[in-house]
Amino acid sequence: MSKFFLHVRRGDTVFEDRKGLDVRDVTDAVRAAVHDARQIVANEPEVLPTGQWMEVTDDQGNTVRTLRFETIV
């Protein structure tokens, strides 16, 4: 298992994932990020997906994927 963090960015604002999640690999972390992004958009209809993205980072703080909300919802 590896630990990944899913940070949400809205413009200049960053919502840091301080807990992280333990998953098998980057592919599973990306799947979780896509799921979370879809949940955020569904639960916060006043917030448009444009200008938001999810940064998937490893336990060393390296960004391994950046996912724009507008392309995954």
PQR file with spaces between the fields and no chain letter, atoms N, CA, C, O and H, PARSE charges and radii, in Angstrom:
ATOM       1  N    MET     1       0.830   -1.180    0.000 -0.4000 1.5000
ATOM       2  CA   MET     1       0.000    0.000    0.000 -0.0000 2.0000
ATOM       3  C    MET     1       0.878    1.247    0.000  0.5500 1.7000
ATOM       4  O    MET     1       1.957    1.282    0.592 -0.5500 1.4000
ATOM       5  N    SER     2       0.380    2.249   -0.675 -0.4000 1.5000
ATOM       6  CA   SER     2       1.068    3.535   -0.736 -0.0000 2.0000
ATOM       7  C    SER     2       0.107    4.619   -0.268  0.5500 1.7000
ATOM       8  O    SER     2      -1.109    4.473   -0.394 -0.5500 1.4000
ATOM       9  H    SER     2      -0.497    2.221   -1.156  0.4000 1.0000
ATOM      10  N    LYS     3       0.640    5.687    0.262 -0.4000 1.5000
ATOM      11  CA   LYS     3      -0.190    6.808    0.729 -0.0000 2.0000
ATOM      12  C    LYS     3      -0.151    7.917   -0.314  0.5500 1.7000
ATOM      13  O    LYS     3       0.910    8.308   -0.800 -0.5500 1.4000
ATOM      14  H    LYS     3       1.628    5.806    0.365  0.4000 1.0000
ATOM      15  N    PHE     4      -1.352    8.414   -0.643 -0.4000 1.5000
ATOM      16  CA   PHE     4      -1.502    9.527   -1.562 -0.0000 2.0000
ATOM      17  C    PHE     4      -2.428   10.553   -0.928  0.5500 1.7000
ATOM      18  O    PHE     4      -3.266   10.226   -0.087 -0.5500 1.4000
ATOM      19  H    PHE     4      -2.214    8.097   -0.247  0.4000 1.0000
ATOM      20  N    PHE     5      -2.258   11.795   -1.350 -0.4000 1.5000
ATOM      21  CA   PHE     5      -3.063   12.898   -0.846 -0.0000 2.0000
ATOM      22  C    PHE     5      -3.778   13.540   -2.019  0.5500 1.7000
ATOM      23  O    PHE     5      -3.207   13.686   -3.100 -0.5500 1.4000
ATOM      24  H    PHE     5      -1.578   12.060   -2.033  0.4000 1.0000
ATOM      25  N    LEU     6      -5.042   13.928   -1.802 -0.4000 1.5000
ATOM      26  CA   LEU     6      -5.872   14.516   -2.854 -0.0000 2.0000
ATOM      27  C    LEU     6      -6.202   15.948   -2.460  0.5500 1.7000
ATOM      28  O    LEU     6      -7.163   16.196   -1.732 -0.5500 1.4000
ATOM      29  H    LEU     6      -5.506   13.810   -0.924  0.4000 1.0000
ATOM      30  N    HIS     7      -5.404   16.882   -2.944 -0.4000 1.5000
ATOM      31  CA   HIS     7      -5.590   18.300   -2.625 -0.0000 2.0000
ATOM      32  C    HIS     7      -6.479   18.942   -3.688  0.5500 1.7000
ATOM      33  O    HIS     7      -6.312   18.703   -4.884 -0.5500 1.4000
ATOM      34  H    HIS     7      -4.623   16.680   -3.536  0.4000 1.0000
ATOM      35  N    VAL     8      -7.424   19.761   -3.231 -0.4000 1.5000
ATOM      36  CA   VAL     8      -8.317   20.467   -4.151 -0.0000 2.0000
ATOM      37  C    VAL     8      -7.853   21.908   -4.251  0.5500 1.7000
ATOM      38  O    VAL     8      -7.577   22.556   -3.242 -0.5500 1.4000
ATOM      39  H    VAL     8      -7.560   19.955   -2.259  0.4000 1.0000
ATOM      40  N    ARG     9      -7.769   22.402   -5.480 -0.4000 1.5000
ATOM      41  CA   ARG     9      -7.424   23.804   -5.722 -0.0000 2.0000
ATOM      42  C    ARG     9      -8.592   24.480   -6.424  0.5500 1.7000
ATOM      43  O    ARG     9      -9.142   23.974   -7.402 -0.5500 1.4000
ATOM      44  H    ARG     9      -7.993   21.875   -6.300  0.4000 1.0000
ATOM      45  N    ARG    10      -8.949   25.639   -5.890 -0.4000 1.5000
ATOM      46  CA   ARG    10      -9.953   26.510   -6.524 -0.0000 2.0000
ATOM      47  C    ARG    10      -9.288   27.846   -6.695  0.5500 1.7000
ATOM      48  O    ARG    10      -9.195   28.632   -5.752 -0.5500 1.4000
ATOM      49  H    ARG    10      -8.502   26.050   -5.095  0.4000 1.0000
ATOM      50  N    GLY    11      -8.824   28.105   -7.898 -0.4000 1.5000
ATOM      51  CA   GLY    11      -8.080   29.338   -8.133 -0.0000 2.0000
ATOM      52  C    GLY    11      -6.850   29.362   -7.257  0.5500 1.7000
ATOM      53  O    GLY    11      -6.002   28.475   -7.355 -0.5500 1.4000
ATOM      54  H    GLY    11      -8.899   27.467   -8.664  0.4000 1.0000
ATOM      55  N    ASP    12      -6.737   30.367   -6.398 -0.4000 1.5000
ATOM      56  CA   ASP    12      -5.574   30.482   -5.514 -0.0000 2.0000
ATOM      57  C    ASP    12      -5.770   29.792   -4.165  0.5500 1.7000
ATOM      58  O    ASP    12      -4.857   29.773   -3.340 -0.5500 1.4000
ATOM      59  H    ASP    12      -7.426   31.088   -6.319  0.4000 1.0000
ATOM      60  N    THR    13      -6.949   29.228   -3.938 -0.4000 1.5000
ATOM      61  CA   THR    13      -7.238   28.581   -2.661 -0.0000 2.0000
ATOM      62  C    THR    13      -6.927   27.088   -2.750  0.5500 1.7000
ATOM      63  O    THR    13      -7.290   26.419   -3.717 -0.5500 1.4000
ATOM      64  H    THR    13      -7.691   29.243   -4.608  0.4000 1.0000
ATOM      65  N    VAL    14      -6.249   26.583   -1.726 -0.4000 1.5000
ATOM      66  CA   VAL    14      -5.906   25.165   -1.671 -0.0000 2.0000
ATOM      67  C    VAL    14      -6.583   24.539   -0.457  0.5500 1.7000
ATOM      68  O    VAL    14      -6.472   25.042    0.661 -0.5500 1.4000
ATOM      69  H    VAL    14      -5.954   27.127   -0.940  0.4000 1.0000
ATOM      70  N    PHE    15      -7.279   23.445   -0.694 -0.4000 1.5000
ATOM      71  CA   PHE    15      -7.860   22.648    0.380 -0.0000 2.0000
ATOM      72  C    PHE    15      -6.997   21.402    0.503  0.5500 1.7000
ATOM      73  O    PHE    15      -7.115   20.462   -0.284 -0.5500 1.4000
ATOM      74  H    PHE    15      -7.370   23.037   -1.602  0.4000 1.0000
ATOM      75  N    GLU    16      -6.128   21.414    1.504 -0.4000 1.5000
ATOM      76  CA   GLU    16      -5.159   20.327    1.649 -0.0000 2.0000
ATOM      77  C    GLU    16      -5.784   19.094    2.280  0.5500 1.7000
ATOM      78  O    GLU    16      -6.544   19.177    3.244 -0.5500 1.4000
ATOM      79  H    GLU    16      -6.031   22.178    2.143  0.4000 1.0000
ATOM      80  N    ASP    17      -5.444   17.969    1.716 -0.4000 1.5000
ATOM      81  CA   ASP    17      -5.805   16.677    2.282 -0.0000 2.0000
ATOM      82  C    ASP    17      -4.696   16.308    3.257  0.5500 1.7000
ATOM      83  O    ASP    17      -3.607   15.918    2.837 -0.5500 1.4000
ATOM      84  H    ASP    17      -4.826   17.902    0.933  0.4000 1.0000
ATOM      85  N    ARG    18      -4.956   16.424    4.522 -0.4000 1.5000
ATOM      86  CA   ARG    18      -3.936   16.137    5.539 -0.0000 2.0000
ATOM      87  C    ARG    18      -3.956   14.678    5.980  0.5500 1.7000
ATOM      88  O    ARG    18      -2.984   14.184    6.551 -0.5500 1.4000
ATOM      89  H    ARG    18      -5.841   16.741    4.864  0.4000 1.0000
ATOM      90  N    LYS    19      -5.062   13.994    5.715 -0.4000 1.5000
ATOM      91  CA   LYS    19      -5.188   12.593    6.127 -0.0000 2.0000
ATOM      92  C    LYS    19      -4.596   11.644    5.090  0.5500 1.7000
ATOM      93  O    LYS    19      -3.873   10.711    5.441 -0.5500 1.4000
ATOM      94  H    LYS    19      -5.851   14.395    5.251  0.4000 1.0000
ATOM      95  N    GLY    20      -4.897   11.877    3.829 -0.4000 1.5000
ATOM      96  CA   GLY    20      -4.423   11.003    2.768 -0.0000 2.0000
ATOM      97  C    GLY    20      -5.217    9.711    2.725  0.5500 1.7000
ATOM      98  O    GLY    20      -6.129    9.489    3.522 -0.5500 1.4000
ATOM      99  H    GLY    20      -5.484   12.635    3.544  0.4000 1.0000
ATOM     100  N    LEU    21      -4.846    8.865    1.774 -0.4000 1.5000
ATOM     101  CA   LEU    21      -5.480    7.565    1.690 -0.0000 2.0000
ATOM     102  C    LEU    21      -4.453    6.528    1.283  0.5500 1.7000
ATOM     103  O    LEU    21      -3.522    6.805    0.527 -0.5500 1.4000
ATOM     104  H    LEU    21      -4.105    9.045    1.127  0.4000 1.0000
ATOM     105  N    ASP    22      -4.643    5.349    1.794 -0.4000 1.5000
ATOM     106  CA   ASP    22      -3.755    4.232    1.482 -0.0000 2.0000
ATOM     107  C    ASP    22      -4.394    3.418    0.379  0.5500 1.7000
ATOM     108  O    ASP    22      -5.469    2.844    0.553 -0.5500 1.4000
ATOM     109  H    ASP    22      -5.399    5.124    2.409  0.4000 1.0000
ATOM     110  N    VAL    23      -3.724    3.375   -0.753 -0.4000 1.5000
ATOM     111  CA   VAL    23      -4.206    2.615   -1.903 -0.0000 2.0000
ATOM     112  C    VAL    23      -3.046    1.821   -2.493  0.5500 1.7000
ATOM     113  O    VAL    23      -1.892    1.997   -2.103 -0.5500 1.4000
ATOM     114  H    VAL    23      -2.851    3.842   -0.894  0.4000 1.0000
ATOM     115  N    ARG    24      -3.368    0.961   -3.423 -0.4000 1.5000
ATOM     116  CA   ARG    24      -2.371    0.080   -4.019 -0.0000 2.0000
ATOM     117  C    ARG    24      -1.348    0.822   -4.871  0.5500 1.7000
ATOM     118  O    ARG    24      -0.152    0.533   -4.816 -0.5500 1.4000
ATOM     119  H    ARG    24      -4.305    0.818   -3.740  0.4000 1.0000
ATOM     120  N    ASP    25      -1.839    1.799   -5.673 -0.4000 1.5000
ATOM     121  CA   ASP    25      -0.933    2.468   -6.607 -0.0000 2.0000
ATOM     122  C    ASP    25      -1.535    3.784   -7.097  0.5500 1.7000
ATOM     123  O    ASP    25      -2.613    4.187   -6.662 -0.5500 1.4000
ATOM     124  H    ASP    25      -2.810    2.034   -5.717  0.4000 1.0000
ATOM     125  N    VAL    26      -0.822    4.445   -8.007 -0.4000 1.5000
ATOM     126  CA   VAL    26      -1.274    5.729   -8.558 -0.0000 2.0000
ATOM     127  C    VAL    26      -2.622    5.585   -9.257  0.5500 1.7000
ATOM     128  O    VAL    26      -3.467    6.474   -9.153 -0.5500 1.4000
ATOM     129  H    VAL    26       0.054    4.118   -8.360  0.4000 1.0000
ATOM     130  N    THR    27      -2.831    4.498   -9.952 -0.4000 1.5000
ATOM     131  CA   THR    27      -4.093    4.289  -10.658 -0.0000 2.0000
ATOM     132  C    THR    27      -5.264    4.323   -9.691  0.5500 1.7000
ATOM     133  O    THR    27      -6.282    4.953   -9.975 -0.5500 1.4000
ATOM     134  H    THR    27      -2.144    3.775  -10.036  0.4000 1.0000
ATOM     135  N    ASP    28      -5.134    3.653   -8.553 -0.4000 1.5000
ATOM     136  CA   ASP    28      -6.209    3.675   -7.557 -0.0000 2.0000
ATOM     137  C    ASP    28      -6.369    5.061   -6.941  0.5500 1.7000
ATOM     138  O    ASP    28      -7.486    5.468   -6.626 -0.5500 1.4000
ATOM     139  H    ASP    28      -4.306    3.141   -8.322  0.4000 1.0000
ATOM     140  N    ALA    29      -5.279    5.782   -6.768 -0.4000 1.5000
ATOM     141  CA   ALA    29      -5.354    7.146   -6.237 -0.0000 2.0000
ATOM     142  C    ALA    29      -6.100    8.052   -7.217  0.5500 1.7000
ATOM     143  O    ALA    29      -6.910    8.881   -6.803 -0.5500 1.4000
ATOM     144  H    ALA    29      -4.371    5.450   -7.024  0.4000 1.0000
ATOM     145  N    VAL    30      -5.832    7.897   -8.489 -0.4000 1.5000
ATOM     146  CA   VAL    30      -6.517    8.705   -9.509 -0.0000 2.0000
ATOM     147  C    VAL    30      -8.003    8.357   -9.532  0.5500 1.7000
ATOM     148  O    VAL    30      -8.843    9.250   -9.643 -0.5500 1.4000
ATOM     149  H    VAL    30      -5.174    7.223   -8.824  0.4000 1.0000
ATOM     150  N    ARG    31      -8.335    7.081   -9.429 -0.4000 1.5000
ATOM     151  CA   ARG    31      -9.750    6.687   -9.379 -0.0000 2.0000
ATOM     152  C    ARG    31     -10.448    7.355   -8.193  0.5500 1.7000
ATOM     153  O    ARG    31     -11.568    7.849   -8.323 -0.5500 1.4000
ATOM     154  H    ARG    31      -7.653    6.355   -9.339  0.4000 1.0000
ATOM     155  N    ALA    32      -9.788    7.366   -7.051 -0.4000 1.5000
ATOM     156  CA   ALA    32     -10.357    8.007   -5.865 -0.0000 2.0000
ATOM     157  C    ALA    32     -10.517    9.513   -6.084  0.5500 1.7000
ATOM     158  O    ALA    32     -11.511   10.101   -5.658 -0.5500 1.4000
ATOM     159  H    ALA    32      -8.879    6.965   -6.945  0.4000 1.0000
ATOM     160  N    ALA    33      -9.543   10.132   -6.743 -0.4000 1.5000
ATOM     161  CA   ALA    33      -9.607   11.568   -7.023 -0.0000 2.0000
ATOM     162  C    ALA    33     -10.778   11.891   -7.942  0.5500 1.7000
ATOM     163  O    ALA    33     -11.488   12.872   -7.720 -0.5500 1.4000
ATOM     164  H    ALA    33      -8.736    9.654   -7.089  0.4000 1.0000
ATOM     165  N    VAL    34     -10.983   11.086   -8.960 -0.4000 1.5000
ATOM     166  CA   VAL    34     -12.103   11.294   -9.881 -0.0000 2.0000
ATOM     167  C    VAL    34     -13.423   11.163   -9.116  0.5500 1.7000
ATOM     168  O    VAL    34     -14.323   11.987   -9.281 -0.5500 1.4000
ATOM     169  H    VAL    34     -10.407   10.290   -9.141  0.4000 1.0000
ATOM     170  N    HIS    35     -13.532   10.150   -8.301 -0.4000 1.5000
ATOM     171  CA   HIS    35     -14.741    9.957   -7.496 -0.0000 2.0000
ATOM     172  C    HIS    35     -14.982   11.161   -6.583  0.5500 1.7000
ATOM     173  O    HIS    35     -16.093   11.687   -6.528 -0.5500 1.4000
ATOM     174  H    HIS    35     -12.801    9.481   -8.168  0.4000 1.0000
ATOM     175  N    ASP    36     -13.951   11.590   -5.876 -0.4000 1.5000
ATOM     176  CA   ASP    36     -14.087   12.730   -4.962 -0.0000 2.0000
ATOM     177  C    ASP    36     -14.464   14.002   -5.700  0.5500 1.7000
ATOM     178  O    ASP    36     -15.305   14.767   -5.227 -0.5500 1.4000
ATOM     179  H    ASP    36     -13.049   11.163   -5.921  0.4000 1.0000
ATOM     180  N    ALA    37     -13.854   14.237   -6.854 -0.4000 1.5000
ATOM     181  CA   ALA    37     -14.172   15.438   -7.632 -0.0000 2.0000
ATOM     182  C    ALA    37     -15.635   15.429   -8.056  0.5500 1.7000
ATOM     183  O    ALA    37     -16.312   16.455   -7.981 -0.5500 1.4000
ATOM     184  H    ALA    37     -13.171   13.616   -7.238  0.4000 1.0000
ATOM     185  N    ARG    38     -16.119   14.289   -8.497 -0.4000 1.5000
ATOM     186  CA   ARG    38     -17.526   14.183   -8.894 -0.0000 2.0000
ATOM     187  C    ARG    38     -18.448   14.415   -7.704  0.5500 1.7000
ATOM     188  O    ARG    38     -19.496   15.044   -7.847 -0.5500 1.4000
ATOM     189  H    ARG    38     -15.569   13.456   -8.559  0.4000 1.0000
ATOM     190  N    GLN    39     -18.070   13.917   -6.538 -0.4000 1.5000
ATOM     191  CA   GLN    39     -18.870   14.123   -5.331 -0.0000 2.0000
ATOM     192  C    GLN    39     -18.894   15.602   -4.935  0.5500 1.7000
ATOM     193  O    GLN    39     -19.937   16.129   -4.547 -0.5500 1.4000
ATOM     194  H    GLN    39     -17.218   13.407   -6.422  0.4000 1.0000
ATOM     195  N    ILE    40     -17.756   16.255   -5.034 -0.4000 1.5000
ATOM     196  CA   ILE    40     -17.687   17.680   -4.687 -0.0000 2.0000
ATOM     197  C    ILE    40     -18.620   18.488   -5.585  0.5500 1.7000
ATOM     198  O    ILE    40     -19.378   19.328   -5.101 -0.5500 1.4000
ATOM     199  H    ILE    40     -16.909   15.827   -5.349  0.4000 1.0000
ATOM     200  N    VAL    41     -18.564   18.235   -6.886 -0.4000 1.5000
ATOM     201  CA   VAL    41     -19.413   18.976   -7.821 -0.0000 2.0000
ATOM     202  C    VAL    41     -20.884   18.665   -7.568  0.5500 1.7000
ATOM     203  O    VAL    41     -21.724   19.563   -7.633 -0.5500 1.4000
ATOM     204  H    VAL    41     -17.947   17.552   -7.279  0.4000 1.0000
ATOM     205  N    ALA    42     -21.203   17.416   -7.284 -0.4000 1.5000
ATOM     206  CA   ALA    42     -22.597   17.033   -7.028 -0.0000 2.0000
ATOM     207  C    ALA    42     -23.122   17.659   -5.737  0.5500 1.7000
ATOM     208  O    ALA    42     -24.290   18.043   -5.663 -0.5500 1.4000
ATOM     209  H    ALA    42     -20.521   16.687   -7.231  0.4000 1.0000
ATOM     210  N    ASN    43     -22.269   17.763   -4.728 -0.4000 1.5000
ATOM     211  CA   ASN    43     -22.704   18.266   -3.424 -0.0000 2.0000
ATOM     212  C    ASN    43     -22.591   19.780   -3.274  0.5500 1.7000
ATOM     213  O    ASN    43     -23.124   20.356   -2.326 -0.5500 1.4000
ATOM     214  H    ASN    43     -21.320   17.451   -4.789  0.4000 1.0000
ATOM     215  N    GLU    44     -21.901   20.417   -4.204 -0.4000 1.5000
ATOM     216  CA   GLU    44     -21.736   21.870   -4.152 -0.0000 2.0000
ATOM     217  C    GLU    44     -22.105   22.477   -5.502  0.5500 1.7000
ATOM     218  O    GLU    44     -21.235   22.973   -6.218 -0.5500 1.4000
ATOM     219  H    GLU    44     -21.467   19.949   -4.974  0.4000 1.0000
ATOM     220  N    PRO    45     -23.395   22.441   -5.855 -0.5600 1.5000
ATOM     221  CA   PRO    45     -23.800   22.902   -7.189  0.2800 2.0000
ATOM     222  C    PRO    45     -23.504   24.378   -7.451  0.5500 1.7000
ATOM     223  O    PRO    45     -23.437   24.803   -8.605 -0.5500 1.4000
ATOM     224  N    GLU    46     -23.328   25.153   -6.390 -0.4000 1.5000
ATOM     225  CA   GLU    46     -23.025   26.574   -6.581 -0.0000 2.0000
ATOM     226  C    GLU    46     -21.583   26.795   -7.029  0.5500 1.7000
ATOM     227  O    GLU    46     -21.236   27.886   -7.480 -0.5500 1.4000
ATOM     228  H    GLU    46     -23.383   24.807   -5.453  0.4000 1.0000
ATOM     229  N    VAL    47     -20.751   25.781   -6.911 -0.4000 1.5000
ATOM     230  CA   VAL    47     -19.347   25.889   -7.297 -0.0000 2.0000
ATOM     231  C    VAL    47     -19.168   25.205   -8.652  0.5500 1.7000
ATOM     232  O    VAL    47     -19.378   24.000   -8.784 -0.5500 1.4000
ATOM     233  H    VAL    47     -21.033   24.894   -6.545  0.4000 1.0000
ATOM     234  N    LEU    48     -18.784   25.979   -9.637 -0.4000 1.5000
ATOM     235  CA   LEU    48     -18.596   25.432  -10.978 -0.0000 2.0000
ATOM     236  C    LEU    48     -17.307   24.624  -11.060  0.5500 1.7000
ATOM     237  O    LEU    48     -16.340   24.935  -10.364 -0.5500 1.4000
ATOM     238  H    LEU    48     -18.613   26.958   -9.530  0.4000 1.0000
ATOM     239  N    PRO    49     -17.280   23.584  -11.906 -0.5600 1.5000
ATOM     240  CA   PRO    49     -16.072   22.775  -12.028  0.2800 2.0000
ATOM     241  C    PRO    49     -14.904   23.505  -12.692  0.5500 1.7000
ATOM     242  O    PRO    49     -13.748   23.131  -12.493 -0.5500 1.4000
ATOM     243  N    THR    50     -15.198   24.546  -13.479 -0.4000 1.5000
ATOM     244  CA   THR    50     -14.105   25.278  -14.113 -0.0000 2.0000
ATOM     245  C    THR    50     -13.288   26.003  -13.046  0.5500 1.7000
ATOM     246  O    THR    50     -13.840   26.551  -12.091 -0.5500 1.4000
ATOM     247  H    THR    50     -16.137   24.850  -13.641  0.4000 1.0000
ATOM     248  N    GLY    51     -11.991   25.999  -13.218 -0.4000 1.5000
ATOM     249  CA   GLY    51     -11.113   26.667  -12.276 -0.0000 2.0000
ATOM     250  C    GLY    51     -10.797   25.850  -11.030  0.5500 1.7000
ATOM     251  O    GLY    51     -10.233   26.366  -10.066 -0.5500 1.4000
ATOM     252  H    GLY    51     -11.543   25.554  -13.994  0.4000 1.0000
ATOM     253  N    GLN    52     -11.162   24.574  -11.056 -0.4000 1.5000
ATOM     254  CA   GLN    52     -10.844   23.678   -9.946 -0.0000 2.0000
ATOM     255  C    GLN    52     -10.058   22.489  -10.474  0.5500 1.7000
ATOM     256  O    GLN    52     -10.246   22.050  -11.608 -0.5500 1.4000
ATOM     257  H    GLN    52     -11.620   24.154  -11.840  0.4000 1.0000
ATOM     258  N    TRP    53      -9.193   21.990   -9.644 -0.4000 1.5000
ATOM     259  CA   TRP    53      -8.498   20.770  -10.005 -0.0000 2.0000
ATOM     260  C    TRP    53      -8.061   20.032   -8.756  0.5500 1.7000
ATOM     261  O    TRP    53      -7.974   20.597   -7.666 -0.5500 1.4000
ATOM     262  H    TRP    53      -9.040   22.346   -8.722  0.4000 1.0000
ATOM     263  N    MET    54      -7.790   18.755   -8.952 -0.4000 1.5000
ATOM     264  CA   MET    54      -7.335   17.889   -7.879 -0.0000 2.0000
ATOM     265  C    MET    54      -5.876   17.564   -8.159  0.5500 1.7000
ATOM     266  O    MET    54      -5.514   17.147   -9.259 -0.5500 1.4000
ATOM     267  H    MET    54      -7.861   18.296   -9.838  0.4000 1.0000
ATOM     268  N    GLU    55      -5.057   17.762   -7.150 -0.4000 1.5000
ATOM     269  CA   GLU    55      -3.652   17.384   -7.250 -0.0000 2.0000
ATOM     270  C    GLU    55      -3.452   16.113   -6.429  0.5500 1.7000
ATOM     271  O    GLU    55      -3.700   16.096   -5.223 -0.5500 1.4000
ATOM     272  H    GLU    55      -5.352   18.101   -6.257  0.4000 1.0000
ATOM     273  N    VAL    56      -3.015   15.082   -7.077 -0.4000 1.5000
ATOM     274  CA   VAL    56      -2.707   13.824   -6.403 -0.0000 2.0000
ATOM     275  C    VAL    56      -1.216   13.843   -6.113  0.5500 1.7000
ATOM     276  O    VAL    56      -0.394   13.910   -7.027 -0.5500 1.4000
ATOM     277  H    VAL    56      -2.814   15.097   -8.057  0.4000 1.0000
ATOM     278  N    THR    57      -0.875   13.784   -4.827 -0.4000 1.5000
ATOM     279  CA   THR    57       0.539   13.793   -4.451 -0.0000 2.0000
ATOM     280  C    THR    57       0.890   12.520   -3.698  0.5500 1.7000
ATOM     281  O    THR    57       0.037   11.902   -3.061 -0.5500 1.4000
ATOM     282  H    THR    57      -1.543   13.730   -4.085  0.4000 1.0000
ATOM     283  N    ASP    58       2.153   12.141   -3.783 -0.4000 1.5000
ATOM     284  CA   ASP    58       2.606   10.973   -3.038 -0.0000 2.0000
ATOM     285  C    ASP    58       3.015   11.381   -1.632  0.5500 1.7000
ATOM     286  O    ASP    58       2.902   12.550   -1.262 -0.5500 1.4000
ATOM     287  H    ASP    58       2.845   12.643   -4.301  0.4000 1.0000
ATOM     288  N    ASP    59       3.486   10.430   -0.856 -0.4000 1.5000
ATOM     289  CA   ASP    59       3.822   10.722    0.539 -0.0000 2.0000
ATOM     290  C    ASP    59       5.073   11.573    0.701  0.5500 1.7000
ATOM     291  O    ASP    59       5.413   11.971    1.815 -0.5500 1.4000
ATOM     292  H    ASP    59       3.578    9.481   -1.157  0.4000 1.0000
ATOM     293  N    GLN    60       5.759   11.853   -0.397 -0.4000 1.5000
ATOM     294  CA   GLN    60       6.912   12.744   -0.378 -0.0000 2.0000
ATOM     295  C    GLN    60       6.541   14.164   -0.805  0.5500 1.7000
ATOM     296  O    GLN    60       7.384   15.061   -0.803 -0.5500 1.4000
ATOM     297  H    GLN    60       5.484   11.529   -1.302  0.4000 1.0000
ATOM     298  N    GLY    61       5.265   14.361   -1.171 -0.4000 1.5000
ATOM     299  CA   GLY    61       4.792   15.678   -1.590 -0.0000 2.0000
ATOM     300  C    GLY    61       4.930   15.944   -3.078  0.5500 1.7000
ATOM     301  O    GLY    61       4.677   17.059   -3.533 -0.5500 1.4000
ATOM     302  H    GLY    61       4.580   13.633   -1.172  0.4000 1.0000
ATOM     303  N    ASN    62       5.328   14.936   -3.840 -0.4000 1.5000
ATOM     304  CA   ASN    62       5.464   15.087   -5.289 -0.0000 2.0000
ATOM     305  C    ASN    62       4.098   14.949   -5.964  0.5500 1.7000
ATOM     306  O    ASN    62       3.359   14.003   -5.693 -0.5500 1.4000
ATOM     307  H    ASN    62       5.533   14.030   -3.471  0.4000 1.0000
ATOM     308  N    THR    63       3.772   15.887   -6.832 -0.4000 1.5000
ATOM     309  CA   THR    63       2.525   15.791   -7.590 -0.0000 2.0000
ATOM     310  C    THR    63       2.689   14.727   -8.651  0.5500 1.7000
ATOM     311  O    THR    63       3.574   14.817   -9.502 -0.5500 1.4000
ATOM     312  H    THR    63       4.372   16.656   -7.052  0.4000 1.0000
ATOM     313  N    VAL    64       1.825   13.706   -8.600 -0.4000 1.5000
ATOM     314  CA   VAL    64       1.907   12.615   -9.565 -0.0000 2.0000
ATOM     315  C    VAL    64       0.840   12.733  -10.650  0.5500 1.7000
ATOM     316  O    VAL    64       1.000   12.178  -11.737 -0.5500 1.4000
ATOM     317  H    VAL    64       1.106   13.633   -7.909  0.4000 1.0000
ATOM     318  N    ARG    65      -0.250   13.451  -10.365 -0.4000 1.5000
ATOM     319  CA   ARG    65      -1.289   13.711  -11.361 -0.0000 2.0000
ATOM     320  C    ARG    65      -1.997   15.007  -10.990  0.5500 1.7000
ATOM     321  O    ARG    65      -2.138   15.345   -9.815 -0.5500 1.4000
ATOM     322  H    ARG    65      -0.381   13.901   -9.481  0.4000 1.0000
ATOM     323  N    THR    66      -2.436   15.719  -12.013 -0.4000 1.5000
ATOM     324  CA   THR    66      -3.290   16.890  -11.840 -0.0000 2.0000
ATOM     325  C    THR    66      -4.524   16.656  -12.696  0.5500 1.7000
ATOM     326  O    THR    66      -4.419   16.406  -13.897 -0.5500 1.4000
ATOM     327  H    THR    66      -2.322   15.445  -12.968  0.4000 1.0000
ATOM     328  N    LEU    67      -5.700   16.737  -12.068 -0.4000 1.5000
ATOM     329  CA   LEU    67      -6.947   16.439  -12.762 -0.0000 2.0000
ATOM     330  C    LEU    67      -7.866   17.658  -12.692  0.5500 1.7000
ATOM     331  O    LEU    67      -8.302   18.056  -11.611 -0.5500 1.4000
ATOM     332  H    LEU    67      -5.785   16.940  -11.093  0.4000 1.0000
ATOM     333  N    ARG    68      -8.151   18.235  -13.835 -0.4000 1.5000
ATOM     334  CA   ARG    68      -9.068   19.381  -13.881 -0.0000 2.0000
ATOM     335  C    ARG    68     -10.496   18.866  -13.724  0.5500 1.7000
ATOM     336  O    ARG    68     -10.898   17.929  -14.414 -0.5500 1.4000
ATOM     337  H    ARG    68      -7.797   17.912  -14.713  0.4000 1.0000
ATOM     338  N    PHE    69     -11.246   19.460  -12.838 -0.4000 1.5000
ATOM     339  CA   PHE    69     -12.624   19.032  -12.595 -0.0000 2.0000
ATOM     340  C    PHE    69     -13.442   19.042  -13.870  0.5500 1.7000
ATOM     341  O    PHE    69     -14.228   18.127  -14.113 -0.5500 1.4000
ATOM     342  H    PHE    69     -10.919   20.221  -12.278  0.4000 1.0000
ATOM     343  N    GLU    70     -13.265   20.066  -14.683 -0.4000 1.5000
ATOM     344  CA   GLU    70     -14.094   20.212  -15.874 -0.0000 2.0000
ATOM     345  C    GLU    70     -13.912   19.064  -16.871  0.5500 1.7000
ATOM     346  O    GLU    70     -14.786   18.829  -17.707 -0.5500 1.4000
ATOM     347  H    GLU    70     -12.627   20.810  -14.485  0.4000 1.0000
ATOM     348  N    THR    71     -12.799   18.356  -16.791 -0.4000 1.5000
ATOM     349  CA   THR    71     -12.580   17.231  -17.716 -0.0000 2.0000
ATOM     350  C    THR    71     -13.031   15.895  -17.149  0.5500 1.7000
ATOM     351  O    THR    71     -13.089   14.902  -17.874 -0.5500 1.4000
ATOM     352  H    THR    71     -12.090   18.547  -16.113  0.4000 1.0000
ATOM     353  N    ILE    72     -13.356   15.858  -15.837 -0.4000 1.5000
ATOM     354  CA   ILE    72     -13.709   14.566  -15.260 -0.0000 2.0000
ATOM     355  C    ILE    72     -15.134   14.495  -14.719  0.5500 1.7000
ATOM     356  O    ILE    72     -15.564   13.441  -14.250 -0.5500 1.4000
ATOM     357  H    ILE    72     -13.309   16.665  -15.248  0.4000 1.0000
ATOM     358  N    VAL    73     -15.864   15.594  -14.778 -0.4000 1.5000
ATOM     359  CA   VAL    73     -17.250   15.542  -14.280 -0.0000 2.0000
ATOM     360  C    VAL    73     -18.235   15.609  -15.431  0.5500 1.7000
ATOM     361  O    VAL    73     -19.446   15.579  -15.210 -0.5500 1.4000
ATOM     362  H    VAL    73     -15.515   16.450  -15.159  0.4000 1.0000
